[in-house]
């Protein structure tokens, strides 16, 4: 990737599998509900289609799957496959991986292997989908592997369109994505770069005291970020 030829880098891009590969686990129903919420009928482009979209606009993109198998039952998109496809489109794509923190030491070994063998540049966490509090000490063994490599940990925070319009929100609980739960992580892993995705409450000024935390402005609301965030 030659950043001098790009106009921007999108730090938050989901890797989606082709349609029709999840007929047995309800994933298609979830995606259909999200398409309505976001008003995007074609909300599952392939990685190759995603790369083409960004390439035409001279924008780079950090791309990742979400490992939420344990909490949701939805089969995860293999990190290795995402990394390989990103490598084939390395002029615009930067691969991040996703590992359920509940995998403990097994997850930590996977993280080290992905960094070493597949060029993974960071890790995505979605506490609401993965069903964990970011400051749960059981996740720390995975954070240790990430921190020792000095690669970023990207945390979803706040609201989410996942499960919107479905009974019980498809079991997705917003409480896990309160950004204050990342406060302990920032304190305990000062050497690990942390990115907080989306406008969320408590707001970004609460986290400005930690030099290893940054925040993105991607909105989870179809109408875009609220005016209070635009003015901040």
C-alpha positions in Angstrom: 0.0 0.0 0.0 1.3 3.4 -1.0 -0.4 5.8 1.3 0.8 8.8 -0.7 -1.6 7.6 -3.5 -4.6 7.4 -1.2 -6.9 10.2 -0.1 -8.0 8.4 3.1 -7.9 5.1 5.0 -11.2 3.7 6.4 -10.2 2.1 9.7 -13.4 0.1 10.1 -14.6 -2.3 7.3 -16.4 -5.6 7.8 -15.4 -8.6 5.8 -18.5 -10.4 4.5 -18.9 -13.8 2.9 -20.9 -14.3 -0.3 -24.6 -14.5 0.2 -26.2 -18.0 0.8 -23.3 -19.5 2.8 -25.2 -19.4 6.2 -28.5 -21.2 5.5 -28.2 -23.3 8.7 -27.5 -20.8 11.4 -29.9 -17.8 10.9 -27.1 -15.5 9.7 -29.1 -14.6 6.6 -32.1 -13.5 8.7 -29.8 -11.3 10.8 -28.2 -9.7 7.7 -31.7 -9.1 6.1 -32.7 -7.2 9.2 -29.5 -5.2 9.1 -30.1 -4.3 5.5 -33.4 -2.8 6.4 -31.9 -0.9 9.4 -29.1 0.6 7.3 -31.2 0.9 4.1 -28.5 -1.1 2.2 -30.1 -3.9 0.2 -26.6 -5.2 -1.0 -25.0 -5.2 2.4 -22.8 -8.3 1.9 -20.2 -7.5 -0.7 -17.3 -10.0 -1.1 -13.8 -8.9 0.0 -12.9 -8.6 -3.7 -15.9 -6.3 -4.3 -15.0 -4.3 -1.3 -11.4 -3.9 -2.5 -12.7 -2.7 -5.9 -15.0 -0.2 -4.3 -12.2 1.4 -2.3 -9.7 1.2 -5.1 -11.9 3.2 -7.4 -12.1 5.9 -4.7 -8.4 5.8 -3.9 -9.2 4.9 -0.3 -7.5 2.2 1.8 -9.4 0.1 4.2 -8.8 -1.9 7.4 -10.9 -5.1 6.9 -11.8 -7.8 9.4 -14.3 -10.5 10.4 -16.0 -10.9 13.8 -15.6 -14.1 15.7 -18.9 -14.4 17.5 -19.6 -18.1 17.1 -19.9 -18.8 20.8 -22.4 -16.1 21.6 -24.4 -16.0 18.4 -24.0 -19.4 16.8 -23.0 -17.7 13.5 -20.0 -19.4 11.8 -17.0 -17.1 11.7 -15.2 -16.0 8.5 -11.8 -17.7 8.9 -9.1 -15.1 9.8 -6.7 -16.8 7.5 -9.0 -16.5 4.5 -9.6 -12.8 5.2 -5.8 -12.3 5.5 -5.1 -14.1 2.2 -7.7 -12.1 0.3 -6.5 -8.9 1.8 -2.9 -9.8 0.8 -4.2 -10.3 -2.8 -5.5 -6.7 -2.6 -2.8 -5.2 -0.5 -2.8 -1.9 -2.5 -6.0 -1.0 -0.6 -6.7 -3.6 2.2 -5.1 -3.9 5.6 -6.0 -7.2 7.4 -7.2 -7.2 11.0 -8.3 -10.5 12.7 -11.0 -11.3 15.3 -10.8 -13.8 18.1 -13.3 -14.5 20.8 -11.6 -13.7 24.1 -13.3 -16.7 25.6 -10.8 -18.9 23.8 -8.2 -17.9 26.3 -4.7 -19.3 25.7 -5.8 -21.0 22.5 -6.9 -17.6 21.2 -3.6 -16.0 22.3 -1.7 -18.7 20.3 -3.9 -18.0 17.3 -3.2 -14.3 17.6 0.6 -14.8 17.6 0.3 -17.2 14.7 -1.8 -14.8 12.6 0.6 -12.0 13.2 3.6 -14.1 12.4 2.3 -16.2 9.4 -0.4 -14.1 7.9 0.6 -10.5 8.4 -2.3 -9.5 10.6 -2.0 -5.9 11.6 -4.5 -5.6 14.4 -7.5 -7.2 16.1 -11.3 -6.4 16.1 -13.5 -6.9 19.2 -17.3 -6.5 19.2 -18.2 -6.9 22.9 -22.0 -6.9 22.2 -21.8 -9.7 19.6 -19.1 -11.6 21.4 -20.9 -11.3 24.8 -18.0 -10.1 27.0 -17.0 -7.1 29.0 -13.7 -5.7 27.7 -12.2 -5.5 31.2 -13.0 -9.1 32.0 -9.7 -10.6 33.2 -10.3 -13.7 31.2 -9.6 -11.6 28.0 -6.3 -10.4 29.3 -4.2 -13.4 28.0 -5.3 -12.4 24.5 -4.6 -8.8 25.1 -1.1 -9.8 26.2 -0.4 -11.4 22.9 -1.7 -8.3 21.0 0.2 -5.9 23.2 3.6 -7.7 22.8 3.3 -7.3 19.1 2.3 -3.6 19.5 -0.6 -3.9 17.1 -3.9 -2.1 17.6 -7.0 -3.5 19.3 -10.2 -2.0 17.8 -13.3 -2.1 20.0 -16.9 -1.6 19.0 -18.5 0.8 21.4 -22.1 2.0 22.0 -25.1 1.3 19.9 -25.2 -1.3 17.2 -27.5 -2.1 14.2 -26.8 -5.8 14.7 -30.1 -7.5 15.8 -32.2 -4.4 15.1 -35.8 -5.2 14.4 -35.4 -8.8 15.5 -37.1 -10.4 18.6 -35.0 -9.6 21.6 -32.5 -7.8 19.4 -31.3 -11.3 18.4 -29.8 -11.6 21.9 -27.3 -8.8 21.3 -26.7 -6.9 24.6 -25.6 -3.3 24.4 -24.2 -3.2 28.0 -21.0 -5.0 27.0 -20.1 -2.1 24.6 -20.1 0.7 27.2 -16.7 2.4 26.4 -15.9 2.8 30.0 -15.1 -0.9 30.3 -12.2 -0.3 28.0 -10.8 2.2 30.6 -9.2 -0.7 32.6 -7.8 -2.2 29.4 -6.0 1.1 28.6 -4.6 1.3 32.1 -3.4 -2.3 32.2 -2.0 -2.4 28.6 -0.5 1.1 28.1 1.7 -0.3 25.3 -1.3 -1.6 23.3 -2.8 1.0 20.8 -6.6 1.0 21.3 -9.2 2.3 18.9 -12.8 3.0 20.0 -15.2 2.6 17.1 -18.3 4.8 16.8 -19.7 7.8 18.8 -20.7 6.4 22.2 -21.4 7.5 25.7 -19.5 8.4 27.8 -18.0 10.5 25.0 -14.5 10.7 23.6 -13.3 13.4 26.0 -13.5 10.9 28.8 -10.8 8.9 27.1 -8.5 11.7 26.0 -6.3 11.3 29.1 -5.0 7.9 27.8 -2.3 8.4 25.0 -2.9 4.9 23.7 -6.6 5.5 23.0 -8.0 7.0 19.8 -11.6 7.1 18.6 -13.3 6.8 15.2 -16.3 8.7 14.1 -18.1 5.9 12.2 -21.8 6.1 13.0 -24.1 3.1 13.6 -27.1 5.3 13.0 -28.5 5.4 9.4 -28.9 9.2 9.6 -25.3 9.6 10.6 -23.6 10.8 13.8 -25.6 13.1 16.1 -25.1 16.9 16.0 -23.5 16.8 19.4 -20.7 14.6 18.0 -20.3 16.7 14.9 -19.8 19.8 17.1 -17.3 18.1 19.5 
